[in-house]
Amino acid sequence: MIARLRKLWSDINASYWFFPGLFAFATLLLAILTVELDRRGLTGWIDQLNWLPPARPEGASNMLTVIAGSMIGVASTVFSITIAAVAYASGNYGPRLLTNFMEDRGNQLSLATFIGTFVYAITVLLSVRMPDGSVNALLGMGGVEGYNSAEEDLFCEGQAGMMGVAFDPNFDENRRIYVYATSNMSDPHTNRLMRFVVNEDFSGVSERTDIVDDVPYKMAASDHPFGGPGAHNGGRVRFNPVDGYLYLTTGDNHNSEIPQSPTMMGSKVIRIDTDGNAAPENAPPEGFDKRTYTYGHRNVQGIAFNATGTPITAEHGPWHSDEITVLENGGNAGWDPRPNMAGRDDCPDDYCGYSPNQAEGMNRFERAAYMPMTDFETYPDAMPPIWNNNGWSQGTSSAAFLTGEAWGDWNGALVVGIMGIGFGGTPIGQRIDVIELTEDGTEVVDVTEMTLPDGMEPGRFRSLVTGPDGSLYAAVDEGVIHKLTP
């Protein structure tokens, strides 16, 4: 038996296809392992190798296609020519020549290298997902058709509706997304942060879990500009890549009691884990809801995190002073629109947010003196904004950081989307501003309006997101998503 096994092994080892087959199997396993490590997010250290430029899906696909095609082309050509030459020579010198060629280790290893490289390249190529421009309707609201999944309690009204979404940092493992939307499940209605699981083919969601269910919603109209139900809900949902927590921004509902309230969760930046529990490091004032990271906001619609994980918000101003603020744990943003305080008298429906002249234009600096966006006289320790849009209010919404050396001097700069309002002589200002900050991110160095590509019209830039390829993706209210590259 042993002698037979030895002979079998000797025959296999002497076979011309032993090493090519062995290499093909080994590289197949290596390719599967590489793809799995990447899927689990265990290849992030590669991004730290400055000498290795990052590859986009298109580039990776093209490179792997060229390698695979080249290897199989070279292997088949070399093998065919060599076999033909050896077969011709063996006719003159005997069949032993062909046997010697087939058993030669160098010849076997050469073919094995070609085949192994081809197998590795083609296997990894199959895992590269190319964007095809298709859009999957994942989640709809009650009464809306065309979605594979729908939640009947969700609805739109005024500025309320489906307002924010974030992917879990471990999405490849848990398939979770987080959606901030308005719900009529309770009375009064509320804004809720919900967790869902996306199915494998991205065609729908399931396993809804409401991890925040008590952000207030404006139920009735009031005597203010944009005063209908559903006003001022905030709406941005983002994960901090440094501390790992989930941040949610909320608004004041045209309710003057909410911004400085310790228990009502409007006008706050909320910091929680993925189950909705307060981050233990949160340090709000005594008596505040422990989920509070900062409070005293008006209507934050943008939040981004610098390289050290410090949160920076972009916020709508009240006919004046859009603000960008570097947040401090437990800090007060200083918005307090209550009447009969800080030199103010009664205001329409007990909300001074647009006073003293809420329906007509007036000098923005005079308006700011009467109803400041950040009231340092009442709250001297309020967090100071690092930018106020030169005193204008133009609908500053989302915020993101540009990343990648391809952006040149803008690498690490903050970008904010401005939707434009144009009230009372205010310039409309639909644009993307690039804001360069000091190294510690606490001061503005320069502000530049981004030049849009030829053929791209300005719009209400609702959302800005930096993609893993380094590009900036800009969504506008007209329902278009633009991809902006350096």
Secondary structure by P-SEA (a helix, b strand, c coil): caaaaaaaaaaaaaccaaaaaaaaaaaaaaaaaaaaaaaacccccccccccbbbbcaaaaaaaaaaaaaaaaaaaaaaaaaaaaaaaaaaaaccaaaaaaaaacaaaaaaaaaaaaaaaaaaaaaaaccccccccccccccccccccccccccccccccccccbbbbbccccccbbbbbbbbbcccccbbbbbbbbbbcccccccccccccccccccccccccccccccccccbbbbbbccccbbbbbbbbcccccccccccccccccbbbbcccccccccccccccccccccccccccccbbbbcccbbbbbbbbcccccccccccccccccccccccccccccccccccccccccccccccaaaaaaacccccccccccccccccccccccccccbbbbbbcccccccccbbbbbbbcccccccccccbbbbbbbcccccccccccccccccccccccccccccccccbbbbbcccbbbbbbcc
